[in-house]
């Protein structure tokens, strides 16, 4: 019997195959450098995957507790900070804002696009990525490469939530 080398190799998850071909945007567009863009894509994808696995195990009555907030689009569109004023905030507060914006990005991703409309869903996700980028760029100016670690921590917290 002849076997190929690929027969025993574990299958690469679809998100990793997609991530390998994803085009990196210029820093000036997003505020996220290439490493932060990869980390954000991977972190949000893993968090959504973990949440979906959890939802599949919950009883129907528990699922009602995990429904999308009724006015998600309105809430996401509310301004929670001004990028030009971030320098006045303590670093711990900027870290908190990063966790909040990452959690909202996850909430948008967990919402079926058909519930909001694909155009609105995409616009909300874009808005959240811009906000995360603004906070990350600000942190990168203040703490350098430590900003990437803080972004990783904010995303790792999503998977546990």
C-alpha positions as CSV (number, residue, x, y, z in Angstrom):
1,X,0.0,0.0,0.0
2,X,1.4,3.4,-1.0
3,X,0.6,6.4,1.2
4,X,1.3,10.0,0.5
5,X,3.0,12.3,3.0
6,X,-0.3,14.3,3.1
7,X,-2.4,11.4,4.2
8,X,-1.2,11.5,7.8
9,X,-0.7,15.3,8.1
10,X,-3.4,17.0,10.2
11,X,-5.8,19.2,8.2
12,X,-5.0,22.9,8.4
13,X,-8.0,24.8,9.6
14,X,-9.7,26.9,6.9
15,X,-9.0,30.2,8.7
16,X,-5.3,29.5,8.7
17,X,-5.3,28.7,4.9
18,X,-7.2,32.0,4.3
19,X,-5.0,33.9,6.7
20,X,-1.9,32.8,4.7
21,X,-3.3,34.6,1.6
22,X,-4.8,37.6,3.3
23,X,-3.3,40.9,2.0
24,X,-1.8,43.1,4.7
25,X,-3.1,46.7,4.7
26,X,-0.8,49.7,5.1
27,X,-0.4,50.9,8.7
28,X,-1.8,54.3,7.7
29,X,-5.1,52.7,6.7
30,X,-5.8,50.8,9.9
31,X,-3.3,51.8,12.6
32,X,-2.4,48.2,12.8
33,X,1.0,47.0,11.6
34,X,1.3,43.6,9.8
35,X,1.9,41.7,13.0
36,X,-1.1,43.3,14.7
37,X,-3.3,42.6,11.7
38,X,-2.4,38.9,11.8
39,X,-2.9,38.8,15.5
40,X,-6.3,40.5,15.3
41,X,-7.6,38.2,12.5
42,X,-6.3,35.1,14.3
43,X,-7.5,36.2,17.8
44,X,-11.0,37.1,16.7
45,X,-11.3,33.9,14.6
46,X,-10.3,31.7,17.4
47,X,-12.6,33.5,19.9
48,X,-15.6,33.1,17.5
49,X,-14.8,29.5,17.0
50,X,-14.6,28.9,20.8
51,X,-17.9,30.7,21.3
52,X,-19.6,28.7,18.6
53,X,-18.4,25.5,20.2
54,X,-19.8,26.6,23.5
55,X,-23.1,27.6,22.0
56,X,-23.5,24.1,20.5
57,X,-23.3,22.6,24.0
58,X,-25.8,24.9,25.7
59,X,-29.4,24.0,26.4
60,X,-32.1,26.0,24.5
61,X,-33.0,28.1,27.6
62,X,-29.4,29.1,28.0
63,X,-29.1,30.3,24.4
64,X,-31.6,33.1,25.1
65,X,-29.1,34.5,27.6
66,X,-26.5,34.7,24.8
67,X,-28.6,36.5,22.2
68,X,-27.2,39.6,20.5
69,X,-28.1,42.9,22.2
70,X,-31.2,44.3,20.5
71,X,-29.5,47.6,19.5
72,X,-26.0,46.4,18.7
73,X,-25.6,48.6,15.6
74,X,-26.5,51.8,17.6
75,X,-24.3,50.8,20.5
76,X,-21.3,50.1,18.2
77,X,-21.7,53.4,16.4
78,X,-21.6,55.4,19.6
79,X,-18.3,57.2,20.1
80,X,-16.5,55.9,23.2
81,X,-13.3,57.8,22.8
82,X,-11.6,60.5,20.7
83,X,-8.3,59.3,19.2
84,X,-6.7,62.8,19.6
85,X,-7.4,62.8,23.3
86,X,-5.9,59.3,24.1
87,X,-2.6,60.8,25.3
88,X,-4.5,62.3,28.3
89,X,-5.6,58.8,29.5
90,X,-3.6,56.5,31.8
91,X,-2.2,53.4,30.1
92,X,-4.4,51.2,32.1
93,X,-7.5,53.0,30.8
94,X,-6.3,52.7,27.2
95,X,-5.8,48.9,27.8
96,X,-9.4,48.7,29.1
97,X,-10.7,50.5,26.0
98,X,-8.8,48.1,23.8
99,X,-10.5,45.1,25.6
100,X,-13.9,46.8,25.2
101,X,-13.5,47.4,21.5
102,X,-12.1,43.9,20.9
103,X,-15.2,42.5,22.8
104,X,-17.5,44.5,20.6
105,X,-15.7,43.3,17.4
106,X,-16.3,39.8,18.6
107,X,-20.0,40.5,19.3
108,X,-20.4,41.9,15.8
109,X,-18.7,38.7,14.4
110,X,-21.0,36.5,16.4
111,X,-24.1,38.2,15.0
112,X,-25.4,36.7,11.8
113,X,-24.9,39.1,9.0
114,X,-28.5,38.5,7.9
115,X,-29.7,39.9,11.2
116,X,-28.2,43.3,10.6
117,X,-27.9,43.2,6.8
118,X,-24.6,42.3,5.2
119,X,-23.7,46.0,4.4
120,X,-24.4,47.1,8.0
121,X,-22.6,44.1,9.5
122,X,-19.5,44.8,7.4
123,X,-19.6,48.5,8.3
124,X,-19.7,47.7,12.0
125,X,-16.9,45.3,11.7
126,X,-14.8,47.8,9.8
127,X,-15.6,50.5,12.5
128,X,-14.5,48.2,15.3
129,X,-11.2,47.3,13.4
130,X,-10.6,51.0,13.0
131,X,-11.1,51.7,16.7
132,X,-8.8,48.8,17.7
133,X,-6.3,50.2,15.2
134,X,-6.5,53.7,16.7
135,X,-6.0,52.3,20.2
136,X,-3.2,50.0,19.1
137,X,-1.4,52.8,17.2
138,X,-1.6,55.0,20.3
139,X,-0.2,52.3,22.5
140,X,2.6,51.6,20.1
141,X,3.6,55.3,20.3
142,X,3.6,55.2,24.0
143,X,5.0,51.7,24.9
144,X,6.5,50.4,21.6
145,X,6.4,46.6,21.0
146,X,4.6,46.1,24.3
147,X,1.5,47.2,22.5
148,X,1.4,44.0,20.5
149,X,1.5,42.0,23.8
150,X,-1.4,44.0,25.2
151,X,-3.4,43.4,22.0
152,X,-2.7,39.7,22.4
153,X,-3.9,39.8,26.0
154,X,-7.1,41.6,25.0
155,X,-7.8,39.0,22.4
156,X,-6.9,36.1,24.6
157,X,-9.4,37.4,27.2
158,X,-12.2,37.1,24.6
159,X,-11.7,33.4,24.2
160,X,-12.2,33.0,28.0
161,X,-15.2,35.2,28.2
